[in-house]
Amino acid sequence: MSSYVNSTRYLTRLFFSLLAQAIIFFAAADQLDIPRAWLFFALTFTYYIFSFIILYRFNPDLIHHRGGSAFRRDSKHWDKYILIIYTFLGVYGQFFVAGWDFGHIQWFYLGLEYLVIGVILFIISDVLIVWAMVQNPFFEPTVRIQKERNQRVISSGPYAIVRHPGYLSGVLWHLAMPLIFGSALTLVYSLLIILLLVVRTYLEDKTLQAELEGYTEYTTKTRSRLLPGLW
């Protein structure tokens, strides 16, 4: 029963988050006739459905754990603040900026060629994070060492390429979203969110090196934290 409840809660959170993003965007834009925005929300809706099906098939325990509370007793205190800021500015704030740009500022419109690039980045981001969640049963919202679940180092799949594929997926998503919408102002804003993800990546990596057995050895094999061959 608990597993069913958490799975339902997980899926409900996804779609309520998507609904909130759409409401924020269209309210800020004060108009509904924005085809590229509807395309983005349709793509996200489709991704949520397929990702849930894949995870339910290959890693149902992860859905159960992610359906519970995001913050755990042993979650790092600094990460709680980062996650709150990221949720406010990245998960929802970015849609307000995009909507306000469309409805009021209209700073610089990105053409259809950027839409194609955005969709490609969006798909890569989705594939990468689902791949990471299938491979990693410890993929939780906050940074902590999951001692009660005997957390171990995951080095297969995308973790053989970069140590934090989830954050790489986030970087790609924050680039894809403004390109699909066609908002250059939102693309500039995204750089601030990406900087926050880079900081979180650094702090999580330091935590894992200090507290997770075998992680330091893993870093000698998979050297890149976030960007293959760069950092």
VENFENMO-V776116 format. One record per residue. RES is the residue in three letters. PSI is psi in whole degrees, -180 to 180 (none if undefined). Layout:
RES PSI
RES PSI
This chain:
MET -45
SER -41
SER -42
TYR -43
VAL -46
ASN -37
SER -42
THR -42
ARG -41
TYR -48
LEU -39
THR -42
ARG -42
LEU -49
PHE -31
PHE -35
SER -44
LEU -42
LEU -43
ALA -40
GLN -43
ALA -43
ILE -45
ILE -46
PHE -54
PHE -30
ALA -42
ALA -36
ALA -25
ASP 34
GLN 157
LEU -18
ASP 71
ILE 87
PRO -38
ARG -30
ALA -44
TRP -36
LEU -45
PHE -47
PHE -33
ALA -42
LEU -42
THR -42
PHE -45
THR -43
TYR -44
TYR -43
ILE -51
PHE -37
SER -38
PHE -44
ILE -44
ILE -46
LEU -39
TYR -31
ARG -42
PHE -22
ASN 62
PRO -29
ASP -33
LEU -41
ILE -42
HIS -47
HIS -38
ARG -16
GLY -12
GLY -161
SER 138
ALA -38
PHE 127
ARG 165
ARG -37
ASP 15
SER 141
LYS 135
HIS -41
TRP -31
ASP -29
LYS -43
TYR -42
ILE -42
LEU -39
ILE -45
ILE -44
TYR -43
THR -45
PHE -47
LEU -36
GLY -49
VAL -37
TYR -39
GLY -34
GLN -32
PHE -33
PHE -44
VAL -45
ALA -45
GLY -43
TRP -37
ASP -47
PHE -43
GLY -21
HIS -46
ILE -51
GLN 54
TRP -58
PHE 124
TYR 130
LEU 130
GLY -178
LEU -25
GLU -31
TYR -30
LEU -44
VAL -46
ILE -42
GLY -44
VAL -41
ILE -46
LEU -38
PHE -46
ILE -44
ILE -43
SER -45
ASP -46
VAL -42
LEU -46
ILE -35
VAL -41
TRP -44
ALA -41
MET -31
VAL -39
GLN -30
ASN 104
PRO -7
PHE 19
PHE 89
GLU 164
PRO -33
THR 162
VAL 120
ARG 160
ILE 118
GLN 75
LYS -34
GLU -17
ARG 11
ASN 54
GLN 138
ARG 168
VAL 133
ILE 121
SER 8
SER 172
GLY -135
PRO -18
TYR -10
ALA -12
ILE -52
VAL 155
ARG -19
HIS 70
PRO -26
GLY -42
TYR -35
LEU -41
SER -42
GLY -41
VAL -46
LEU -39
TRP -43
HIS -19
LEU -38
ALA -42
MET -54
PRO -29
LEU -39
ILE -43
PHE -34
GLY 23
SER 109
ALA -35
LEU -41
THR -32
LEU -41
VAL -44
TYR -37
SER -30
LEU -33
LEU -40
ILE -40
ILE -38
LEU -41
LEU -40
LEU -37
VAL -43
VAL -45
ARG -39
THR -46
TYR -47
LEU -40
GLU -40
ASP -41
LYS -40
THR -46
LEU -38
GLN -36
ALA -29
GLU -17
LEU 119
GLU 130
GLY -9
TYR -39
THR -41
GLU -40
TYR -36
THR -22
THR -19
LYS -45
THR 98
ARG -28
SER 130
ARG -50
LEU -46
LEU 114
PRO 124
GLY -6
LEU -50
TRP none
